[in-house]
């Protein structure tokens, strides 16, 4: 590197090769980070599923009790009201959630959308009353999704910058704007979850 006997073109080519090699390593590290996040998300999904699972011994009996009530529900508000009323009971909560998802899919269109909106509102309203293990798993999934999005934005900007440097250029105005937006996105994540913020160039 920096051989004084090289021509300008030769130096540019050598610099481009060095940037490409380092860029390849950076991309590998980012891909590794995505893979780690994906594995952690799978673990959080399993933890959430386990935390939501009802007592097998109660499931059949409670399903038989709830079935007539579920069949009588005719409006999104009635679904939300029943969910609120039975939220503290783990098995009933599970059965109503599963039934609501099936009902939303069966209705489709605006009717399904109305039920989904009403039921989602009830779930958000009651989220802080969920068992600690459910809240923890949901929080983990939310954080991992935001981290993955921040890394994705970083990956795109770094890739564009490396491509420009490899070709002997410099980051464009569009690239600098993208980098600024990525820094802002990362700092939003860092502020929320206690990470280290970075300065905006």
C-alpha positions in Angstrom: 0.0 0.0 0.0 1.2 3.6 -0.7 3.9 2.4 -3.1 5.4 5.7 -4.5 6.0 4.0 -7.9 2.4 3.4 -8.5 0.5 5.6 -10.9 -2.6 7.6 -9.7 -4.8 4.9 -11.3 -2.8 2.2 -9.6 -3.2 3.8 -6.2 -6.9 4.3 -6.7 -7.2 0.6 -7.7 -5.2 -0.4 -4.6 -7.3 1.8 -2.4 -10.5 0.5 -3.9 -9.4 -3.1 -3.2 -8.6 -2.3 0.4 -12.0 -0.6 0.9 -13.7 -3.6 -0.7 -11.9 -6.0 1.7 -12.8 -3.9 4.7 -16.3 -3.4 3.4 -16.8 -7.1 3.0 -15.8 -7.6 6.7 -18.1 -4.9 7.9 -21.0 -6.4 6.0 -20.2 -9.8 7.5 -20.3 -8.3 11.0 -23.7 -6.7 10.3 -25.1 -10.0 8.9 -23.8 -11.8 12.0 -25.6 -9.2 14.1 -28.8 -9.8 12.2 -28.4 -13.5 12.8 -27.9 -13.1 16.5 -31.0 -10.8 16.7 -33.1 -13.4 14.7 -32.0 -16.2 17.2 -32.8 -14.0 20.2 -36.2 -13.2 18.6 -37.0 -16.9 18.2 -36.1 -17.4 21.8 -38.4 -14.5 22.9 -41.2 -15.9 20.7 -40.9 -19.3 22.4 -40.8 -17.6 25.8 -43.9 -15.7 24.9 -45.7 -18.8 23.7 -44.8 -20.7 26.9 -45.9 -17.7 29.1 -49.3 -17.6 27.2 -50.0 -21.3 27.3 -52.9 -22.2 29.5 -53.0 -25.1 31.9 -53.7 -28.2 29.8 -55.9 -29.6 32.4 -58.2 -26.6 32.3 -58.2 -26.0 28.6 -60.9 -28.4 27.4 -63.2 -27.6 30.4 -62.9 -23.8 30.0 -63.3 -24.1 26.2 -66.6 -25.9 26.7 -67.8 -23.2 29.1 -66.7 -20.2 27.0 -67.8 -21.6 23.6 -71.5 -20.6 24.0 -70.5 -17.1 25.1 -68.1 -16.7 22.2 -70.8 -17.8 19.7 -73.2 -15.1 21.0 -70.7 -12.2 20.5 -72.0 -10.0 17.7 -70.0 -6.8 17.9 -66.3 -5.8 18.3 -67.3 -4.0 21.6 -68.7 -7.2 23.0 -65.5 -9.1 22.2 -63.5 -6.4 23.9 -65.8 -6.4 26.9 -65.5 -10.2 27.4 -61.8 -10.0 27.0 -61.5 -7.3 29.7 -63.8 -9.3 32.0 -61.8 -12.6 31.7 -58.3 -11.1 31.2 -57.1 -12.1 34.7 -57.9 -15.8 34.0 -55.0 -17.2 32.0 -56.8 -20.0 30.2 -59.9 -17.8 29.4 -57.6 -15.0 28.1 -55.8 -17.5 25.9 -59.0 -19.0 24.5 -60.6 -15.5 23.8 -57.4 -14.3 22.0 -57.3 -17.4 19.9 -61.0 -17.2 19.1 -60.7 -13.5 18.2 -57.9 -14.1 15.8 -60.0 -16.8 14.1 -63.0 -14.5 14.0 -61.0 -11.7 12.5 -59.7 -13.9 9.8 -63.1 -15.3 9.0 -64.8 -11.9 8.8 -62.1 -10.2 6.7 -62.7 -6.8 5.1 -63.9 -3.8 7.1 -65.8 -6.0 9.7 -62.6 -8.0 10.4 -60.6 -4.7 10.6 -63.1 -3.2 13.0 -62.9 -6.2 15.3 -59.1 -6.3 15.1 -58.9 -2.6 16.0 -61.2 -2.9 19.0 -59.5 -6.1 20.2 -56.0 -4.6 19.8 -57.1 -1.6 21.8 -58.3 -3.8 24.6 -55.1 -5.7 24.6 -53.0 -2.6 24.8 -55.2 -1.2 27.5 -54.6 -4.3 29.6 -51.0 -5.0 28.7 -49.6 -3.7 32.0 -51.8 -6.2 33.8 -50.3 -9.2 31.9 -48.1 -11.6 33.8 -44.5 -10.4 34.2 -43.2 -13.2 32.0 -45.5 -12.1 29.2 -44.6 -8.5 29.5 -40.9 -9.4 29.5 -41.1 -11.5 26.4 -43.1 -8.8 24.5 -40.7 -6.1 25.6 -37.8 -8.2 24.3 -39.5 -8.8 21.0 -40.2 -5.0 20.6 -36.6 -4.1 21.5 -35.1 -6.7 19.1 -37.4 -5.5 16.3 -36.2 -1.9 16.8 -32.6 -2.9 17.0 -32.9 -5.0 13.8 -34.5 -2.0 12.0 -31.7 0.3 13.2 -29.0 -2.1 12.1 -30.8 -2.4 8.7 -30.7 1.3 8.2 -27.0 1.4 9.2 -26.3 -1.5 6.8 -27.8 0.4 3.9 -25.9 3.6 4.6 -22.6 1.9 5.2 -23.0 -0.1 2.0 -23.7 3.0 0.0 -20.7 4.8 1.5 -18.3 1.9 0.9 -19.5 1.5 -2.7 -18.7 5.2 -3.2 -15.3 5.0 -1.7 -14.5 1.8 -3.6 -15.2 3.6 -6.8 -12.9 6.5 -5.8 -15.7 8.9 -4.9 -17.1 10.3 -1.7 -20.5 10.1 0.0 -23.1 12.0 -2.0 -25.5 14.6 -0.5 -28.2 11.9 -0.5 -25.8 9.5 1.3 -25.0 12.1 3.9 -28.7 12.7 4.5 -29.2 8.9 4.8 -26.3 8.7 7.3 -27.8 11.5 9.3 -31.2 9.7 9.4 -29.5 6.5 10.4 -27.7 8.2 13.3 -31.0 9.7 14.4 -32.7 6.3 14.3 -29.9 4.6 16.2 -29.9 7.4 18.9 -33.6 7.0 19.3 -33.1 3.3 20.0 -30.1 4.0 22.3 -32.0 6.6 24.3 -34.9 4.2 24.8 -33.0 1.1 25.7 -29.9 2.5 27.4 -27.4 2.1 24.5 -24.6 4.5 23.6 -25.7 7.4 21.4 -23.4 8.6 18.6 -22.8 12.2 17.4 -24.2 13.3 14.1 -21.6 14.5 11.7 
